[in-house]
Amino acid sequence: MNLSPQEVTQTFFSLPEQEQQAVFDFMEFLKNKSAKIQARRLLSTEEETQTEGERVLAILEAAELLGSMQDSDGKLSVDYKEHLWSNK
């Protein structure tokens, strides 16, 4: 199926609001599912050579959660362990 972005947009906006929300929810579900699959794939292929912290970082990066933690100082990729395991 080769739909143009314009066709997808036109079809989406022709739906009632409740159905638009259902479509959006489904797209979010697929996005999260894809991120989880990618994270599992990363873990299974690199698990033997990675430290625990490296595995956690890979999961956070794959799920696009790395920059979304509250109280981040902008250096989360460097000091993520402090943010994950500190008693703040």
DSSP file (Angstrom, degrees, kcal/mol; ACC not computed):
  #  RESIDUE AA STRUCTURE BP1 BP2  ACC     N-H-->O    O-->H-N    N-H-->O    O-->H-N    TCO  KAPPA ALPHA  PHI   PSI    X-CA   Y-CA   Z-CA
    1    1 A M              0   0    0      0, 0.0     2,-0.6     0, 0.0     0, 0.0   0.000 360.0 360.0 360.0 123.0    0.0    0.0    0.0
    2    2 A N        +     0   0    0      2,-0.0     2,-0.4     0, 0.0     0, 0.0  -0.813 360.0 169.9-117.1  89.6    1.5    3.3   -1.1
    3    3 A L        -     0   0    0     -2,-0.6     0, 0.0     4,-0.0     0, 0.0  -0.806  29.7-128.3 -99.5 140.5   -0.4    6.2    0.4
    4    4 A S     >  -     0   0    0     -2,-0.4     4,-2.2     1,-0.1     3,-0.2  -0.482  25.3-112.8 -78.9 157.2    0.9    9.7    0.3
    5    5 A P  H  > S+     0   0    0      0, 0.0     4,-2.6     0, 0.0     5,-0.2   0.850 119.5  56.3 -57.1 -33.2    1.1   11.7    3.5
    6    6 A Q  H  > S+     0   0    0      2,-0.2     4,-2.7     1,-0.2     5,-0.2   0.900 106.5  48.5 -66.1 -40.4   -1.6   13.9    2.1
    7    7 A E  H  > S+     0   0    0     -3,-0.2     4,-2.5     2,-0.2     5,-0.2   0.909 112.7  48.1 -65.9 -41.3   -4.0   10.9    1.7
    8    8 A V  H  X S+     0   0    0     -4,-2.2     4,-2.7     2,-0.2    -2,-0.2   0.940 114.1  46.5 -63.7 -46.6   -3.2    9.7    5.2
    9    9 A T  H  X S+     0   0    0     -4,-2.6     4,-2.6     2,-0.2    -2,-0.2   0.921 112.9  49.3 -62.2 -45.1   -3.8   13.2    6.6
   10   10 A Q  H  X S+     0   0    0     -4,-2.7     4,-0.9     1,-0.2    -1,-0.2   0.916 113.8  45.9 -61.8 -44.0   -7.0   13.7    4.7
   11   11 A T  H  X S+     0   0    0     -4,-2.5     4,-0.6     2,-0.2     3,-0.5   0.916 112.0  52.0 -64.8 -43.4   -8.4   10.3    5.7
   12   12 A F  H >< S+     0   0    0     -4,-2.7     3,-1.3     1,-0.2    -2,-0.2   0.940 111.3  45.7 -58.7 -49.1   -7.4   10.9    9.4
   13   13 A F  H 3< S+     0   0    0     -4,-2.6    -1,-0.2     1,-0.3    -2,-0.2   0.618 103.5  64.3 -75.4 -10.9   -9.1   14.3    9.5
   14   14 A S  H 3< S+     0   0    0     -4,-0.9    -1,-0.3    -3,-0.5    -2,-0.2   0.614  88.4  90.5 -82.5 -11.4  -12.3   12.9    7.8
   15   15 A L  S << S-     0   0    0     -3,-1.3     5,-0.0    -4,-0.6    -3,-0.0  -0.461  91.5 -96.8 -79.4 153.9  -12.8   10.6   10.8
   16   16 A P     >  -     0   0    0      0, 0.0     4,-2.2     0, 0.0     3,-0.4  -0.324  40.9-105.6 -62.4 156.5  -14.9   11.6   13.9
   17   17 A E  H  > S+     0   0    0      1,-0.2     4,-2.2     2,-0.2     5,-0.2   0.856 119.3  53.9 -56.3 -41.2  -12.8   12.9   16.8
   18   18 A Q  H  > S+     0   0    0      1,-0.2     4,-1.7     2,-0.2    -1,-0.2   0.891 110.6  46.3 -63.2 -39.5  -13.2    9.8   18.9
   19   19 A E  H  > S+     0   0    0     -3,-0.4     4,-2.3     2,-0.2    -1,-0.2   0.844 108.2  56.6 -72.9 -32.7  -11.9    7.6   16.0
   20   20 A Q  H  X S+     0   0    0     -4,-2.2     4,-2.6     2,-0.2    -2,-0.2   0.918 107.3  49.6 -59.9 -42.7   -9.0   10.1   15.4
   21   21 A Q  H  X S+     0   0    0     -4,-2.2     4,-2.8     1,-0.2    -2,-0.2   0.892 109.1  51.8 -63.4 -39.5   -8.1    9.5   19.1
   22   22 A A  H  X S+     0   0    0     -4,-1.7     4,-2.1     2,-0.2    -1,-0.2   0.901 110.5  48.3 -63.8 -40.9   -8.2    5.7   18.6
   23   23 A V  H  X S+     0   0    0     -4,-2.3     4,-2.3     2,-0.2    -2,-0.2   0.930 112.7  48.2 -64.0 -45.7   -5.9    6.0   15.6
   24   24 A F  H  X S+     0   0    0     -4,-2.6     4,-2.3     1,-0.2    -2,-0.2   0.921 110.7  51.0 -61.4 -44.7   -3.5    8.2   17.5
   25   25 A D  H  X S+     0   0    0     -4,-2.8     4,-2.2     1,-0.2    -1,-0.2   0.894 110.0  50.4 -59.1 -41.0   -3.5    5.8   20.5
   26   26 A F  H  X S+     0   0    0     -4,-2.1     4,-2.5     2,-0.2    -1,-0.2   0.891 108.4  51.8 -66.1 -39.5   -2.8    2.8   18.1
   27   27 A M  H  X S+     0   0    0     -4,-2.3     4,-2.3     2,-0.2    -2,-0.2   0.906 110.3  49.0 -63.4 -40.6    0.1    4.7   16.5
   28   28 A E  H  X S+     0   0    0     -4,-2.3     4,-2.5     2,-0.2     5,-0.2   0.898 109.7  52.5 -63.6 -40.9    1.5    5.3   20.0
   29   29 A F  H  X S+     0   0    0     -4,-2.2     4,-2.6     1,-0.2    -2,-0.2   0.929 110.7  47.0 -59.4 -46.5    1.1    1.7   20.9
   30   30 A L  H  X S+     0   0    0     -4,-2.5     4,-2.4     2,-0.2    -2,-0.2   0.886 111.0  52.0 -64.5 -39.1    3.0    0.6   17.7
   31   31 A K  H  X S+     0   0    0     -4,-2.3     4,-2.0     2,-0.2    -2,-0.2   0.934 113.1  44.1 -62.1 -46.8    5.8    3.1   18.5
   32   32 A N  H  X S+     0   0    0     -4,-2.5     4,-2.3     2,-0.2    -2,-0.2   0.892 112.4  52.5 -66.0 -40.0    6.2    1.8   22.0
   33   33 A K  H  X S+     0   0    0     -4,-2.6     4,-2.3    -5,-0.2    -2,-0.2   0.916 109.6  49.3 -61.6 -43.4    6.0   -1.8   20.8
   34   34 A S  H  X S+     0   0    0     -4,-2.4     4,-2.4     1,-0.2    -1,-0.2   0.897 110.0  50.9 -63.0 -41.5    8.7   -1.1   18.3
   35   35 A A  H  X S+     0   0    0     -4,-2.0     4,-2.4     1,-0.2    -1,-0.2   0.897 110.5  49.4 -64.2 -40.1   11.0    0.5   20.9
   36   36 A K  H  X S+     0   0    0     -4,-2.3     4,-2.5     2,-0.2    -2,-0.2   0.906 111.2  49.0 -65.9 -41.3   10.5   -2.5   23.2
   37   37 A I  H  X S+     0   0    0     -4,-2.3     4,-2.4     2,-0.2    -2,-0.2   0.919 112.2  48.7 -63.6 -43.4   11.4   -4.9   20.4
   38   38 A Q  H  X S+     0   0    0     -4,-2.4     4,-2.5     1,-0.2    -2,-0.2   0.902 110.8  50.6 -64.0 -40.7   14.5   -2.9   19.5
   39   39 A A  H  X S+     0   0    0     -4,-2.4     4,-2.4     2,-0.2    -2,-0.2   0.919 110.9  48.5 -63.8 -43.1   15.6   -2.7   23.2
   40   40 A R  H  X S+     0   0    0     -4,-2.5     4,-2.6     2,-0.2    -2,-0.2   0.905 111.0  51.2 -62.2 -41.1   15.2   -6.5   23.5
   41   41 A R  H  X S+     0   0    0     -4,-2.4     4,-1.9     1,-0.2     5,-0.2   0.916 110.0  49.2 -63.3 -43.2   17.2   -7.0   20.3
   42   42 A L  H  X S+     0   0    0     -4,-2.5     4,-1.9     1,-0.2    -1,-0.2   0.915 112.7  48.2 -60.9 -43.4   20.0   -4.8   21.6
   43   43 A L  H  X S+     0   0    0     -4,-2.4     4,-1.3     1,-0.2    -2,-0.2   0.910 111.4  48.7 -65.3 -42.1   20.1   -6.6   24.9
   44   44 A S  H  < S+     0   0    0     -4,-2.6     4,-0.2     1,-0.2    -1,-0.2   0.839 116.2  41.7 -71.4 -31.4   20.2  -10.1   23.4
   45   45 A T  H  < S+     0   0    0     -4,-1.9    -1,-0.2    -5,-0.2    -2,-0.2   0.782 128.4  27.0 -86.3 -26.3   22.9   -9.3   20.9
   46   46 A E  H >X S+     0   0    0     -4,-1.9     4,-1.1    -5,-0.2     3,-0.8   0.349  87.4 105.9-116.2   5.2   25.2   -7.2   23.2
   47   47 A E  T 3< S+     0   0    0     -4,-1.3     3,-0.4     1,-0.3    -3,-0.1   0.852  77.5  53.4 -59.8 -38.8   24.4   -8.6   26.6
   48   48 A E  T 34 S+     0   0    0      1,-0.2    -1,-0.3    -4,-0.2    -2,-0.1   0.813 115.2  39.3 -68.9 -28.1   27.5  -10.6   27.1
   49   49 A T  T <4 S+     0   0    0     -3,-0.8     2,-0.3    -4,-0.1    -1,-0.2   0.532 101.5  84.8-100.2  -6.7   29.9   -7.7   26.4
   50   50 A Q     <  -     0   0    0     -4,-1.1     2,-0.1    -3,-0.4    -4,-0.0  -0.703  69.9-129.8-101.3 148.1   28.0   -4.9   28.2
   51   51 A T     >  -     0   0    0     -2,-0.3     4,-2.1     1,-0.1     5,-0.2  -0.364  37.4-100.9 -78.3 170.1   28.0   -3.8   31.8
   52   52 A E  H  > S+     0   0    0      1,-0.2     4,-2.4     2,-0.2     5,-0.2   0.923 124.3  50.7 -59.5 -44.6   24.7   -3.4   33.6
   53   53 A G  H  > S+     0   0    0      1,-0.2     4,-2.5     2,-0.2    -1,-0.2   0.883 108.5  51.4 -62.0 -39.7   24.9    0.4   33.2
   54   54 A E  H  > S+     0   0    0      2,-0.2     4,-2.3     1,-0.2    -1,-0.2   0.880 109.6  50.4 -65.8 -37.5   25.6    0.1   29.5
   55   55 A R  H  X S+     0   0    0     -4,-2.1     4,-2.2     2,-0.2    -2,-0.2   0.922 111.0  48.5 -65.6 -42.9   22.5   -2.2   29.1
   56   56 A V  H  X S+     0   0    0     -4,-2.4     4,-2.6     1,-0.2    -2,-0.2   0.927 111.7  49.9 -61.5 -45.4   20.3    0.3   31.0
   57   57 A L  H  X S+     0   0    0     -4,-2.5     4,-2.6     1,-0.2    -1,-0.2   0.906 109.6  51.3 -60.4 -42.7   21.6    3.2   28.9
   58   58 A A  H  X S+     0   0    0     -4,-2.3     4,-2.5     2,-0.2    -1,-0.2   0.900 110.8  48.5 -62.7 -40.8   20.9    1.2   25.7
   59   59 A I  H  X S+     0   0    0     -4,-2.2     4,-2.1     2,-0.2    -2,-0.2   0.934 112.4  48.0 -64.5 -46.0   17.3    0.5   26.8
   60   60 A L  H  <>S+     0   0    0     -4,-2.6     5,-2.7     1,-0.2     6,-0.9   0.906 113.9  47.0 -62.1 -42.1   16.7    4.1   27.7
   61   61 A E  H ><5S+     0   0    0     -4,-2.6     3,-1.3     3,-0.2    -1,-0.2   0.921 111.8  50.2 -65.7 -43.7   18.1    5.3   24.4
   62   62 A A  H 3<5S+     0   0    0     -4,-2.5    -2,-0.2     1,-0.3    -1,-0.2   0.849 112.9  46.2 -64.5 -34.3   16.1    2.7   22.4
   63   63 A A  T 3<5S-     0   0    0     -4,-2.1    -1,-0.3    -5,-0.2    -2,-0.2   0.356 110.7-123.0 -89.2   6.2   12.9    3.7   24.1
   64   64 A E  T < 5S+     0   0    0     -3,-1.3    -3,-0.2    -4,-0.2    -2,-0.1   0.848  79.1 119.7  55.1  37.9   13.7    7.4   23.6
   65   65 A L    > < +     0   0    0     -5,-2.7     3,-1.3    -6,-0.2     4,-0.4   0.443  37.1  97.1-106.0  -4.2   13.5    8.0   27.4
   66   66 A L  G >  S+     0   0    0     -6,-0.9     3,-0.5     1,-0.3    -5,-0.1   0.878  90.6  36.0 -60.1 -42.7   17.0    9.2   28.0
   67   67 A G  G 3  S+     0   0    0      1,-0.2    -1,-0.3    -7,-0.1     5,-0.1   0.388 103.4  75.0 -91.4   5.0   16.2   12.9   27.9
   68   68 A S  G <   +     0   0    0     -3,-1.3     2,-0.2     2,-0.1    -1,-0.2   0.419  62.4 115.9-100.7   2.9   12.8   12.7   29.6
   69   69 A M    X   -     0   0    0     -3,-0.5     3,-0.8    -4,-0.4     7,-0.1  -0.513  68.8-114.9 -74.1 138.3   13.9   12.1   33.2
   70   70 A Q  T 3  S+     0   0    0      1,-0.2     3,-0.1    -2,-0.2    -1,-0.1  -0.296  94.5  23.7 -68.5 155.7   12.9   14.9   35.6
   71   71 A D  T 3  S+     0   0    0      1,-0.2     2,-0.3     2,-0.0    -1,-0.2   0.764  83.7 161.4  60.5  28.6   15.6   16.9   37.3
   72   72 A S    <   -     0   0    0     -3,-0.8    -1,-0.2     1,-0.1    -5,-0.0  -0.592  36.8-152.2 -80.0 141.4   18.1   16.1   34.6
   73   73 A D        -     0   0    0     -2,-0.3    -1,-0.1    -3,-0.1    -3,-0.0   0.275  49.4-101.2 -95.6  11.0   21.1   18.4   34.4
   74   74 A G  S    S+     0   0    0     -7,-0.0     3,-0.2     1,-0.0    -2,-0.1   0.387 110.2  85.9  87.0  -3.7   21.6   17.9   30.7
   75   75 A K    >>  +     0   0    0      1,-0.1     4,-2.6     2,-0.1     3,-1.5  -0.102  44.7 129.2-116.1  33.4   24.4   15.4   31.2
   76   76 A L  H 3>  +     0   0    0      1,-0.3     4,-0.6     2,-0.2    -1,-0.1   0.818  67.3  60.1 -62.9 -31.7   22.3   12.3   31.7
   77   77 A S  H 34 S+     0   0    0     -3,-0.2    -1,-0.3     1,-0.2    -2,-0.1   0.742 114.0  38.4 -68.7 -19.3   24.3   10.3   29.1
   78   78 A V  H <4 S+     0   0    0     -3,-1.5     3,-0.2     1,-0.1    -2,-0.2   0.862 130.5  24.9 -93.4 -45.8   27.4   10.8   31.2
   79   79 A D  H  X S+     0   0    0     -4,-2.6     4,-1.3     1,-0.2     3,-0.4  -0.170  75.2 131.1-116.7  40.4   26.0   10.5   34.8
   80   80 A Y  H  X  +     0   0    0     -4,-0.6     4,-2.5     1,-0.2     5,-0.2   0.827  68.8  61.7 -62.1 -33.1   22.9    8.4   34.2
   81   81 A K  H  > S+     0   0    0     -3,-0.2     4,-2.8     1,-0.2    -1,-0.2   0.902 101.4  52.7 -62.3 -39.4   23.8    6.0   37.0
   82   82 A E  H  > S+     0   0    0     -3,-0.4     4,-1.2     1,-0.2    -1,-0.2   0.894 112.7  44.7 -61.6 -39.8   23.6    8.8   39.5
   83   83 A H  H  < S+     0   0    0     -4,-1.3    -2,-0.2     2,-0.2    -1,-0.2   0.844 117.4  44.7 -72.9 -34.0   20.1    9.7   38.3
   84   84 A L  H  < S+     0   0    0     -4,-2.5    -2,-0.2     1,-0.2    -3,-0.2   0.872 127.6  23.5 -78.6 -36.6   18.9    6.1   38.2
   85   85 A W  H  < S+     0   0    0     -4,-2.8    -2,-0.2    -5,-0.2    -3,-0.2   0.330  91.3 111.9-117.6   7.7   20.3    4.9   41.6
   86   86 A S     <  -     0   0    0     -4,-1.2    -4,-0.0    -5,-0.2    -3,-0.0  -0.387  67.8-126.3 -78.7 163.3   20.7    8.0   43.7
   87   87 A N              0   0    0      1,-0.2    -1,-0.1    -2,-0.1    -4,-0.1  -0.114 360.0 360.0-100.2  34.9   18.5    8.6   46.8
   88   88 A K              0   0    0     -5,-0.1    -1,-0.2     0, 0.0    -5,-0.0   0.491 360.0 360.0 -68.0 360.0   17.2   12.1   45.8
